[in-house]
Amino acid sequence: MDLIVRQGDREEKVRVRRIDGGFEVTVGDRVHQVDALPARPGLLSLGIDGSHHEAAVRRQKEGVYWVSTAQGAGPVEVLDPLAHLAAQSHGTGGKRRQRVDAYMPGRVVAVLVEEGAEVTTGQGIVVLEAMKMENEIRAEHDGKISRIHVQPGQAVDTGAPLFEME
């Protein structure tokens, strides 16, 4: 799963892959081996490259989490790469059209809306299963679904169109 993570002025591309009971987490160009266990609700016990760490994580709002570690605390924003790209490529005002493509190969688990539906920012449109994880692909802006290219059970490759909206 690819993500964009922001903390303050720092922004990193992060890739998370499940491997051998743990995770391989790539931050920028650095690769880390991570084991994560919930210690209790909201508290994670992390093994990162053989060192033990704890992190308290509390959701503040959609895509924003308050993260506390021994090194400090603060808000962390987690973005879908498509949301990040859409935010960078669209200015304010005017009608925008957007085609949303699969960012990795997977299988469509569900289509949550019909063509012609009016949707709001953050509303789920398609659920894509990739690497044994379900990812809800959400609307990046208010608009109307003009076309749905997939159906439940369908396999998709990277770059395959999922839906279009305006």
C-alpha positions in Angstrom: 0.0 0.0 0.0 1.4 3.4 -1.0 0.7 6.5 1.2 1.8 10.1 1.5 2.5 11.0 5.1 2.8 14.6 6.4 4.0 15.7 9.8 4.5 19.5 10.0 6.5 20.6 7.0 7.9 17.1 6.4 6.2 15.0 3.7 7.2 11.5 2.8 6.2 8.8 0.4 5.6 5.6 2.4 5.1 2.1 1.1 3.9 -0.7 3.4 4.2 -4.3 2.4 3.2 -7.3 4.5 6.0 -9.8 4.7 6.7 -12.9 6.9 4.3 -11.9 9.8 5.5 -8.3 9.8 5.9 -5.4 7.5 8.4 -3.8 5.2 8.0 -0.1 5.4 9.8 2.1 2.9 10.0 5.8 3.9 11.5 7.8 1.1 14.5 5.7 0.1 15.0 4.0 3.5 13.6 0.5 4.1 12.6 -0.7 7.6 11.5 -4.1 9.0 8.5 -3.5 11.3 6.6 -5.7 13.6 3.5 -4.1 15.1 1.3 -5.4 17.9 -1.6 -3.6 19.6 -0.5 -3.3 23.3 -4.0 -2.0 24.2 -6.6 0.2 22.4 -4.8 3.2 20.9 -1.3 2.0 21.9 1.1 0.1 19.5 4.1 -1.9 20.4 6.5 -1.6 17.5 9.7 -3.5 16.6 11.5 -1.3 14.1 14.7 -2.8 12.7 15.2 -4.7 15.9 14.6 -1.8 18.3 11.5 -1.6 20.5 9.2 1.5 20.3 5.7 2.4 21.6 3.3 4.8 19.9 -0.1 6.1 21.0 -2.3 6.8 18.0 -5.6 8.6 18.2 -7.7 9.5 15.2 -8.6 13.2 15.2 -10.5 13.3 11.9 -10.5 11.7 8.5 -6.9 11.1 7.5 -5.4 12.9 10.5 -4.0 11.1 13.6 -2.5 12.4 16.8 0.7 10.3 17.3 2.7 10.3 20.6 6.1 8.6 20.9 9.0 9.0 23.3 10.4 11.5 20.7 7.4 13.8 20.8 3.7 14.2 19.8 1.8 15.9 17.1 -0.7 15.5 14.2 0.2 13.2 11.3 -1.8 13.4 8.1 -2.1 10.2 6.0 -3.1 10.6 2.4 -4.0 8.2 -0.4 -1.6 9.0 -3.3 -4.5 9.7 -5.5 -5.9 12.3 -3.0 -2.5 13.9 -2.9 -2.1 14.0 -6.7 -5.7 15.4 -7.1 -5.0 18.1 -4.5 -1.8 19.1 -6.3 -3.2 19.1 -9.8 -6.5 20.9 -9.2 -6.7 24.6 -8.4 -9.7 26.2 -6.8 -12.9 27.0 -8.7 -14.1 25.7 -12.0 -15.5 22.3 -12.7 -13.0 19.5 -12.6 -13.1 16.1 -14.2 -11.2 13.2 -12.7 -10.5 9.6 -13.7 -9.3 7.5 -10.8 -7.1 4.6 -11.7 -6.0 1.6 -9.6 -2.6 2.4 -7.9 -1.7 -1.2 -7.6 -3.1 -4.6 -8.9 -5.9 -6.0 -6.9 -9.5 -7.2 -6.9 -12.6 -5.0 -6.6 -14.5 -6.0 -3.5 -17.4 -3.6 -3.8 -18.7 -0.6 -5.7 -20.4 1.6 -3.2 -22.3 4.0 -5.5 -24.0 4.0 -8.9 -23.2 6.0 -12.0 -24.9 9.4 -11.8 -24.6 9.5 -7.9 -23.8 12.8 -6.3 -20.9 12.3 -3.9 -19.1 14.4 -1.3 -15.4 14.7 -0.5 -14.2 11.6 1.4 -17.2 9.4 0.4 -16.2 5.8 -0.4 -16.7 4.9 -4.1 -14.9 1.6 -4.7 -13.3 -1.0 -2.3 -10.1 -2.5 -3.7 -8.4 -5.5 -2.1 -4.7 -5.5 -2.7 -2.0 -7.4 -0.8 -4.7 -8.9 1.5 -5.8 -5.5 2.6 -9.0 -3.7 1.7 -8.6 -0.1 0.5 -11.6 2.2 0.2 -11.0 4.5 -2.7 -12.8 7.8 -1.9 -14.0 10.9 -3.7 -11.4 13.6 -3.7 -13.9 16.3 -4.2 -17.6 16.9 -4.2 -19.1 15.9 -7.6 -21.0 13.4 -9.6 -19.9 9.9 -10.6 -20.0 10.0 -14.4 -18.7 6.5 -15.1 -17.9 3.3 -13.2 -15.4 1.1 -15.0 -15.4 -1.9 -12.6 -17.7 -4.4 -10.9 -17.3 -6.5 -7.7 -15.1 -9.5 -8.2 -13.2 -8.0 -11.1 -9.4 -8.2 -11.1 -7.6 -4.9 -12.0 -4.0 -4.1 -12.9 -2.1 -1.0 -11.9 -3.4 2.0 -13.9 -6.7 0.4 -14.8 -9.6 2.9 -14.6 -11.9 2.5 -11.6 -14.3 5.4 -12.0 -14.7 8.9 -13.4 -16.2 11.9 -11.7 -16.8 15.5 -12.4 
